[in-house]
């Protein structure tokens, strides 16, 4: 923030239709150190100078031809922001209370009667300018504080997002070969939400919340989470508990993001026909965000390798999504999905490429494990 300016640095505009008054006022102001002076005998010229020169103080007479001082004050005040304290001083021979009252009510900050004393003008001008500069400084300081608050808010939001992303990755690294699954689910969920007409703010929230859908897998034992092949009934029931763990981790969040992530974690294993878990919800009783993330998660899981299955070809996974329309997945969400992949064929190309890379990585890891002494 700039230091408080010296009143003598101010730019002063004064208008009076009498030349002698302009000369007198100019001499007084210069004698007291004010150098940046703009004088005019035309109130219309004064109005133009207000816009072009941006003075710190306006001094005006009241009775002038063409436009009187009251009208000039009205126009000047109307052109400035409501929160701008701008000093206007009236110097006039009209000593009536009515004139003073009207000038002050329109926005003038001081009213001086002619004839005036030099010291009177000097002191009043200096006081008006000091008040003006203090107001400007306070506005600058307030703006500076707002910038600091916004910067701090951005830093906190970035830190929070970093923590949430790492929480999602912590769960995924125990389960999958790569950390891209959660990001892909978030990206696809956002595209589906947008296609389904969700507002932009909601779309962005879901992009960030969807990667936390399986955060509860942090609490599932490796013997179940990493088991190759089909889970026994007892193991499957234990695996389903990741929903409860995830909800407990995300519960009672204060932000919209955490609240949405909790809903996603709770409902992304529900199925349209009511055969899902944990509540057995069906149809539109399942929140739309849960329906969206269910499809995005299942499709990405099908086309990528997992400890319990190889990667499916994309065409086979697409056929499975079609088959599950009205069973596992809501019809509207399935239709939106095919609209999205039809409009963005690069999504499937990128997915196939990443699936190949994940499969190759899994094969290399398996070979290394087999060659190790422990293997």
C-alpha positions, -999 to +999 in steps of 0.1 A: +000+000+000+013+035-009+022+058+019-003+086+028+002+114+003+011+150+012-019+173+005+005+196-014+008+168-040-029+171-047-044+181-081-070+209-075-096+220-100-115+252-094-142+269-114-156+304-112-170+326-140-152+357-125-116+358-138-105+379-108-117+351-084-097+325-103-065+346-102-070+353-064-076+317-055-048+305-076-023+328-059-035+318-025-031+281-032+003+285-048+015+306-019+007+277+004+025+252-017-002+238-039+013+235-074-010+212-094-038+236-102-064+236-130-085+267-133-115+274-156-143+299-159-165+274-177-185+248-157-188+225-187-150+226-191-148+218-154-170+187-159-148+175-187-116+181-166-131+160-138-132+130-162-099+136-179-077+151-152-091+132-122-084+159-096-083+153-059-105+183-050-131+204-068-137+240-058-167+257-074-188+288-074-226+285-072-239+311-096-225+307-131-240+310-166-249+279-185-246+255-156-247+266-120-226+251-093-254+229-079-259+212-112-221+207-115-220+191-081-249+169-090-232+156-122-198+151-105-213+131-077-233+110-101-202+101-120-183+088-091-186+055-072-210+055-042-182+046-018-158+073-031-154+102-006-146+130-030-142+166-016-162+194-032-159+229-017-183+257-026-170+293-025-198+317-031-212+351-023-246+335-018-247+334+020-283+321+024-289+291+045-309+275+017-279+276-007-256+261+019-281+234+028-287+224-009-250+224-018-242+201+012-272+178+005-260+173-031-226+162-020-204+193-012-182+187+018-175+224+027-192+258+021-172+290+022-187+325+018-171+353-001-151+374+007-128+348+023-095+349+040-064+333+026-057+313+058-093+301+058-090+287+023-056+272+030-068+253+061-100+241+046-084+229+015-057+211+035-082+194+057-104+183+028-074+168+011-061+150+041-095+134+046-096+125+009-062+108+010-070+090+042-101+076+026-081+065-005-055+049+017-081+030+037-097+018+005-063+007-007-056-011+026-090-028+025-083-040-011-049-052+000-065-072+029-091-087+005-062-098-018-044-114+011-076-132+022-082-144-013-046-156-016-048-174+017-081-189+007-066-202-025-037-216-006-060-234+018-081-247-010-050-260-028-038-277+004-072-293+010-074-306-026-038-320-022-048-338+009-080-352-007-061-364-038-036-381-017-063-397+004-078-411-028-044-423-040-036-439-007-066-461-011-059-469-047-023-478-043-033-506-021-056-520-048-047-510-083-015-509-104-017-472-111-031-440-096-049-429-128-081-448-120-094-423-096-086-394-119-102-411-149-134-418-128-135-381-118-130-369-154-157-393-168-181-384-140-177-347-148-184-353-185-215-373-177-228-347-152-223-320-177-241-340-204-270-346-180-274-308-175-258-304-141-246-268-135-209-260-139-202-256-102-218-291-095-198-306-124-166-293-110-174-305-075-182-340-088-149-340-107-131-336-074-154-357-053-157-388-075-120-399-070-129-405-033-155-431-041-134-460-028-114-443-001-128-468+024-107-495+009-080-482+032-097-503+059-098-536+039-072-562+046-047-570+018-057-607+018-091-596+005-082-565-014-054-581-034-068-617-037-066-631-072-098-647-084-133-647-070-140-637-033-157-661-010-190-650+004-174-640+037-147-621+019-172-604-003-192-592+027-159-579+043-151-561+010-185-544+010-176-528+044-153-503+025-185-483+019-191-478+056-154-470+062-154-444+034-186-428+048-170-426+082-139-410+068-159-384+049-188-378+073-195-345+089-175-326+063-183-288+063-176-281+027-198-288-003-170-310-017-168-332+014-206-335+016-208-346-020-179-370-016-198-387+013-228-392-009-207-406-037-189-430-013-222-442+001-242-447-031-218-457-059-224-494-054-262-491-055-279-505-087-308-493-107-327-525-101-322-524-064-297-553-062-268-531-050-255-522-016-254-510+012-291-499+012-306-516-018-318-484-033-334-486-067-342-462-096-340-425-089-339-431-052-302-434-059-287-399-060-277-389-095-241-385-085-241-421-072-255-433-105-229-414-125-199-426-105-212-462-105-210-463-143-177-444-146-161-466-120-174-499-134-165-491-170-129-480-161-125-511-139-137-534-168-112-521-193-082-522-169-063-551-153-071-559-117-057-586-093-088-607-099-092-602-137-075-592-169-084-561-188-115-563-210-114-551-246-132-517-249-159-531-272-167-558-247-169-533-219-192-510-240-215-540-247-217-547-210-227-512-202-255-514-229-266-548-214-268-533-179-290-504-190-320-504-166-304-531-145-271-519-130-272-484-144-298-458-149-311-455-185-304-417-186-269-422-174-261-449-199-275-428-227-254-398-216-223-421-215-227-432-251-233-396-261-201-386-244-179-414-258-195-408-293-186-371-291-151-377-277-136-408-293-102-398-280-114-408-245-116-445-256-083-442-274-066-428-243-083-454-221-071-483-243-035-469-243-035-466-205-050-500-201-022-515-222+004-497-201-012-509-169-014-545-182+023-544-192+032-529-158+013-557-140+030-583-161+065-569-153+056-568-116+045-604-117+077-615-135+098-597-109+079-613-081+083-647-097+121-643-100+126-630-065+138-654-038+106-649-019+087-659-050 
